[in-house]
Amino acid sequence: MKMVTITLIARCKIKMGQNISHAVMAQRQKTNDNLDNFPTPPWATRSLFKYVINNLKSYEQSCLEPACNVGHMSKVLKENFKTVFSSDIYDYGYGDVCDFLSINKNNMRYDWVITNPPFNKAKEFIEKSLAISNIGVAILARTTFLESINRYKDIFSKCPPTYFAQFVERVPMVKGRLDKKASTATGYAWFVWVKNSNESCNLMWIPPCRKLLEMDNDYNSNVEV
């Protein structure tokens, strides 16, 4: 698919017809502790390609990860896409530093947007992602994201996901680090929108797969850029 794509670095430097307050940006990036910093275990991202969108050929496509953190999800996306663009509002040492929600959507275009967004900004991330993607959007979020009158009115009633894929085993995510020994009581699911799909909203379960999809080097402290 022929696309015109401007690099994230360039886009972050361009003012799209509006003034971006440096004071506001500095405040939002003031400290890592103020952000929703919960790195995604790589095996949870691999499950998306094995069990949910395994019938869609992504190897010649592009993907944006707009909340990349230190790159654990981006590394897996690179296993499945021709081109992966990564960014985050905070400088975690991986990808471009960029506020995804502040970029003019008319200057962005990707085949896919796949991410684990901040929970309190997930609705906005989905709306923006649907506007800039050619093929689809996949969001990793808590199962309880299905709830909320506002999310129903603004997203689910107008554009329900093509797939709701619930993990049957827990996906342990802890603040500030990737921890192989961590545990959690929180349920997670993949919310996936495939554009131009004839399928209605499908409820799916992701079977126990951590042992199958987890790799020894997933928990290395340094993620290759």
N, C-alpha and C positions, 0 to 999 in steps of 0.2 A: 504494500500500500504506500503510495507516494505521499510524503508528508513534508511540511516545512516546519522545522523545529529550531528554535533559538535556544542557545545554551542557558542553563539556569544562572550562571554567573552574569551573563549579559542582561538577562531579564531583571535580576536583582538590582542592577545598577541603573535601569531605565525607570523614569517616573512616567507612569501611564496616565497622563492627564490629571494627575492629582499629586499633592504634596504629602509625602510620608514623613511623619514627625519622628525625627531622630530621638527626641526625648522619650516618646512612647515606645519606640523600638528598643531603646536602651533599658527602659524599665521592664519590658517583657523578657529581656534576655539577661536581666541583672544577675541572676544566679541559677545554677542548675537545680537547686533545691526548690525553686518556685515552679518547676515544670513537671509535667506528667511523664516522668522518666522511668518507664518500665520496659526494658529490652525484651524482644520477642525470641524465645527459643527457636533456633533454626528448624528443628523438626516440625514445629507447628506450621511454618511457612511451606515446607516440603509437602505437608499433607494437602495443601490447597491444590497442588499440581497432580498429586497421585489420586485423590479421591473426588475432587469437585470439578475442576476444569481440565481434566486429563484428556478430554476429546477435542480440545481447542489447540491448534498448532500455534505456539507462541515463539518459536525459534527465530522467525524472521520479523518479529514485532518489537516495538519499543515499550518501555514501562517507566513510569515515574514513581519513586518512593519519597513522598514529601515530608515524612516524619522519621528520618532514617536513623536517628540516634547514632550509635557507633557502627552501624552497618550490618548487623546480624541478619536482618531481613534482606537487605540489598544483596548480600553475598549469595543468598539462595536464589534471588531473582536473576542474578547473573548466570545461574546454572540453566535458566529456562528462557531467557530473552536475548535477542541480538544486541539490544542497547538498553541500558538501565541508567536513568538519571536519579541522583539522590540528593536530598537537601533536608535541612532542619532549621528551625528558628534559632536554635542555640548551636554554638560551635562545639560539637562533641569530638572533633578531629576527623570526621568522615563526611564526605560530600560537601555541597555548597551551603553556606549560611544564608537562609532565605525564609521570609515569612510567607508561606504558601497562600494564606488567605488574603494577603495584601496585594498579590500580583494580579494584574489585569488579565482576566481569563481569555480575552480576545487574542492574546499573544502567546498562548500555550496550546499545544496539541500533542497528544500521545495516544498510542493504541490502548494502553492500559494504565490505570492508576491503582497501585496496590500498597496498602499501608496499615499500620496499627496506630491510629491517631489518638491524640489526647481525648479522653472520654468526654470531657465537657465541651469539646470542639468537634466531636465526631459528626454531628449533623451538618455543620458548616463544611467540613472536609468532604462529606459525601456529595453535597450540593455542588461544590466546586469541581469535584472529580468527575461527576456525571456531565458537567458542562464542557470539560476539556478532553474527554476520552473518546476515541473512535470506536473501540470494540467493547471495553468493559471496565468495571470497577470492582475491586475486592477489598473489603474492610474487615479486619480482625477486631472484634469488640466483645464486651461482656454480653452474655445471653440476655441480661436485663435491658440491653439497648432496644429490644423489641417493644418495651413498655414506653409510656409517655404519650400524652395526648398531642403535644406539639410535634413530636416526631411522626406520629400517625398522620396528622393533618398535612405536614409539610413534605413528607417523603413517602411513607408506606402506602397511603391511600392514593397517591398520584402515580408513584413509580415503585411498586413493590419489587423486592429483589428477585432475581431469577432463581437463586438458590439460597436457602438458609441452611447452613451445614454446621450442626452442633457437634462439638467434641464430646465423646462419651467418657474420655478420661480427662483429668484436670491438666491445664496448661499453666504450670507455675511461673508466674512473673512477679518479681520483687523489685522494689524501687532502687534504681541506681546501679543494678548489676545483673549479670546473667549467672544464675546459681543452679548447678546441676542437682544439688541436694534440697532445693527449695520445695515447699508445698503450698497449696492454696485451697481455699474453699469456694473460690469464684469460678463459675462456669464461663466458657468462651465459645464463640462460634464465628464462622466466616459468613459475612453478608456479601453476596456476589450479584452484580448486575451485568448481564450480557446483552448488549444492545442488538437490536434486530433479531432477537430470539423469539421463536414462536411458542416457547414454553411458558407456562404460568409459574407462579411461585411454588418452588419445590422444597419440601422439607427433607433434609438428608441428615444422616449421622456419619461422623468420621469415626471409624472403628479404632480400637486401641492400636496405636502405631508408633508410639514413642521409641520402643526398643528397635523397631524396624528402620525408622528414619533418622534416628540420632547417630551422629558421627563423633569420633573421638576428638577431633579438632574443633568441634563447635564451641567449646568453652575456653578456647585460647583467649588470653587477655587482649591480644592485639589482633585486630581485624584488618586484613590487607585492603588498602584503598585501591 
